[in-house]
Amino acid sequence: MPYKKRESRYQIQKSPIQRFLFVLGIVFFLMYLVLGCMVIFWKQLPIPLSSGRRLALGIVLIVYAFFRFVRLIQNYRS
């Protein structure tokens, strides 16, 4: 396997599939983050929700986005 020297450690080079899945994970992270912000700040949602429920749903989506991002980074490093 090809090795790359990086910061005095040797790291196995990632395959194109792993890099593609990493980029796809970043795209989904951004989608959940934007969706959460849209739910919070967009007043005329197609689904009628009270302001409290809209805020709660937006926060849950943003927290889920960051949870996915942390897991993505952990999987990419290993």
C-alpha positions as CSV (number, residue, x, y, z in Angstrom):
1,M,0.0,0.0,0.0
2,P,1.3,3.5,-0.7
3,Y,2.2,5.5,2.3
4,K,2.4,9.2,2.7
5,K,4.5,10.9,5.4
6,R,2.4,13.5,7.3
7,E,3.5,15.3,10.4
8,S,6.1,12.6,11.3
9,R,3.4,9.8,11.1
10,Y,2.8,7.4,8.3
11,Q,-0.8,7.3,7.0
12,I,-2.3,4.9,4.5
13,Q,-3.6,6.8,1.5
14,K,-7.5,6.9,1.3
15,S,-9.2,5.2,-1.7
16,P,-11.3,7.3,-4.1
17,I,-14.4,5.6,-2.6
18,Q,-13.5,6.7,0.9
19,R,-12.9,10.3,-0.3
20,F,-16.2,10.3,-2.2
21,L,-18.1,9.1,0.9
22,F,-16.3,11.7,3.0
23,V,-17.4,14.5,0.6
24,L,-21.0,13.0,0.5
25,G,-21.0,13.1,4.3
26,I,-20.0,16.7,4.3
27,V,-22.8,17.5,1.8
28,F,-25.4,15.8,4.0
29,F,-24.0,17.6,7.1
30,L,-24.5,20.9,5.3
31,M,-28.0,19.9,4.1
32,Y,-29.1,19.1,7.7
33,L,-27.6,22.3,9.0
34,V,-29.3,24.4,6.3
35,L,-32.6,22.6,6.8
36,G,-32.5,23.2,10.6
37,C,-31.8,26.9,10.0
38,M,-34.6,27.1,7.5
39,V,-37.1,25.5,9.9
40,I,-36.1,28.0,12.6
41,F,-36.0,31.2,10.5
42,W,-38.4,30.6,7.7
43,K,-41.8,31.9,8.9
44,Q,-44.0,30.5,6.1
45,L,-43.2,26.8,6.3
46,P,-45.4,24.4,4.2
47,I,-46.2,22.5,7.4
48,P,-48.0,24.6,10.0
49,L,-46.0,24.5,13.3
50,S,-46.1,26.7,16.3
51,S,-43.0,28.8,17.0
52,G,-42.0,26.5,19.9
53,R,-42.2,23.3,17.9
54,R,-40.5,25.0,14.9
55,L,-37.6,26.0,17.2
56,A,-37.4,22.6,18.7
57,L,-37.4,20.8,15.3
58,G,-34.7,23.2,14.0
59,I,-32.5,22.6,17.1
60,V,-32.9,18.8,16.8
61,L,-31.9,19.0,13.1
62,I,-28.8,21.1,13.8
63,V,-27.7,18.9,16.7
64,Y,-28.2,15.8,14.5
65,A,-26.1,17.5,11.8
66,F,-23.2,18.1,14.2
67,F,-23.5,14.5,15.5
68,R,-23.2,13.2,11.9
69,F,-20.2,15.5,11.4
70,V,-18.3,14.3,14.5
71,R,-18.9,10.6,13.4
72,L,-17.8,11.4,9.9
73,I,-14.5,13.0,11.1
74,Q,-13.9,10.0,13.5
75,N,-14.4,7.5,10.7
76,Y,-12.3,9.4,8.3
77,R,-9.3,9.6,10.6
78,S,-9.3,5.8,11.3
